[in-house]
Amino acid sequence: MSGIGLFGGTFDPIHQGHTFLCRRFYEALGLDRIELIPSVHPPHKSGTAMTAFTHRLAMCRFAAAALPFVHVDDIEFSQNTGGFFVEVVRAYARRFPETPLYLLCGADTFISLPCWYQAREMLSMITPCTILRPGAPDRELMKAAAFLERWQVKPILLDFSGPAVSSRDIRQCLAQGGLPVDRLDPAVLDYIKTHHLYTREDNQLE
C-alpha cells in the first residue's frame, strides 16, 4: 500500500501522542508520507479560545523535523478553507489524482465523521483510518464504521496502543507551572517556553 496520509487537528500543542500515531500509521499503511494539517479555527470549536495559528504551525514544524516522512501543510490558512476539511481533501485530490489518500484520525474523531460538513463527498475521495485503543468506546466506533460502509466507504481500523496524552492536560500542566518533558518534543517545549505559551497571562488569540 502507498499513498498520502492527511492528519488534521488543532495541535494545541502537538505532543508525543500525535507523533506516535504518525509513526504507526506510516508503518502500518505503508504510506509515502504524512501531511500534518493544523486547523485555523474549526467550526465545531467556534467560540473556543485557541493558541494563535502561527504558533501551532511552528510547533508542528518543530515536531515534524524529527520525522522525515512527515510534512506540515498550512493549507487551511493559505487557501482559506473556512475550517472545512472537505476543502483540504478536494485540494489534495486535484493535486494527486492518481494517489490514494488516507484520513488519519483518533477514535473520537472517527466516530464524529458522519457529522462532518459534506462528509459523504469527502469520504468518496479519502479512506478514513483509525485505531482501536484500550478503553476507547469500541461500540460507538464500530457503529460509525458500519454507518460509513452504507456509504460504500471502507474504513481501516488498526489495533495498536500508544501513549495516553492529552493536549488539554498538557495545557493545564503548563498553566500550573509544570514542564511535561515526557509528553512533548524537546524543540516544541523550548518553543513554548520561549514564547510563554499556555501560561495564565499568554495571549491565546491573534
N, C-alpha and C positions, 0 to 999 in steps of 0.2 A: 504494500500500500504506500502511496505517496500523495502529497498534496500540501495545502497550506492550512494551518490551524489558526482561527481567529479567536483570541481570548480578550474579551472586553470586560470592563469593570471600572469602578471609581478609583480603585487602588489608592486608598486614603488611610494609611500608606500601603504601598506594595510590601509584602512580607515573605518570609520563608515558605509559608504555605502556598503562596502563588507560584513561587519559583519551583517548588517541589512538583506542583501539578504540571508546570511546563515541561519538566524533565520526563515525567511519567507519560504524559500524553504524547510527547515527541517519540519516545521509545516504543510505546505500545501501538501507536498508529503508523509508525514508520514515516513520519512527516518530513517534508523537505525543510520546512521552517515553521515557526510560530510567530504571529503578529500580535504583540501586546497593544491593545487599543484603549487607552484611558478615555473615559467619557467626560464630556464637558460638564453637563448637568442633566442627567437622565430624567425624563418626565415623571417617572414613578417616585423620584425623590424630590419633587418640587417642594420648595419651602424648607428643605433641609440644608443647614449650613455645611459647606464643604470647603476643604482646602483649595486654594487657587489652582486652576488647571495647570499653570506654568510650573508650579511646584510638583504636582503629581506627575506631570510628564517628565520632569527632570529626575525624580526618584525612580521612575520606571526605567529610564535610560541607564542610570547607575546600576540598578539590579540586573538589567539585561546584559551589561558589559561582561559579566562572568559566564554568560550562556551564548556561545557563538551561533546557535541555531535560532536565537530569539531576536526579533527586530521590533522596534517601537514605532508605531504609526500614529501621527497626530491628526488623522483624517477627520475625526469628529469636530476638530477646531478648524482645520484648514479648508474643509469643504462644507462647513456649517450644516451638518446633517440634522440639526434640530434634536439630537439625542435619540433618534430612532435608528436602531441597529440595522433595520432593513435597508437603510440607505448605504450603510457601510458594506453590507453584503452585495448589494447591487453594484457598487463601485468595483469590488473585487471580481465579481462575476464578469463584468465588462473587460477588466484588465487581464484576467486569466480565464478565458472562456473554455479552455481545454483542461484546466487544473481542478481536481476535486477540492472542495472547501469543507472544512470541519469547524463547527461551532463548539468551542471548549467551554465547559461550564461546570460548576459545582452542583450538587444535588438540589439545593433550594432554588437556584436559578433555573435548572432544568424543569422543575415542577411548575414554574411560572410561565414557561414558554408559550403554551396555548393562549395566554392572555396578552402576549406582546402585540404591539401595533403591527398590523399586516403580517401576522405570524405565518399564516399558511403560505403566502407568497415567499416570504423569507426562507422558509424551510423547504421550498421547492428548489432552492439554489444552494443549500448548505446542509450538511449532515450534522445533527446535534450529537454531542458526545458528553457523557458524564461519568461519575464514579459512584460506586456503592460504598459508602463509608459506614464504619461501625456506629450504630446509634442513629443513623440517618432514617428519615421517615420512608422506609422502603415501600410501604403500601401505597403512599401517595406518589412516589417516584414511578412505580410500576403502572399505576393508574394513568399517569401522564404519558408514559411510553405507549400504553395501549391506545390512548386517545390520538397520539401523533400517528400511529400506524393506520388509523382510519383515514388519515390524510395522505396515505401512501408514503409516509416518512418512515425510514428505518433507522431509529436511533441506535447508537452504540453505547452500551453500558459496560464499563470496565470495573473490575473488582480489585482495588488496591487501597491501602490505607496510607494516610500521611499525617503530618503534624497537625494537631488541632490548634490553629492560630486564627485569631480574630482581629481585624483592623480596629474594631471598636475597643477591644480590650487593650490593644497597643496604645490607642489614643488616650484612654483613661490612665494607663500606666505612666505615659509621658506627662500628662497633665498634673499628675501627683508627684512629679519629680523623679520617677523611675527611669531606668535605662534598659529596655528589653533587648539586650545584646544577643540573646539566643533566638530571637524571633525576626530580626532584621538583618539584611546585608550590611556589613560594616560601612560601606560607602553611603548607603541610604541613611543609616543612623548619623553619620557625620554631617550629611546634608541637613537633616532635621535639626541637629544641634546648631549648625552654622546659621540657619535661618530662623531659629527659635520657633519651630512649628510645634503645634499641639500643646503649647503652654496656655494657661488661662488668659494671657494677655495678647496672644497672637492674633493677627488679622486674617481670619479664615478666608474671606471672600475678596475677589478682585473688584 
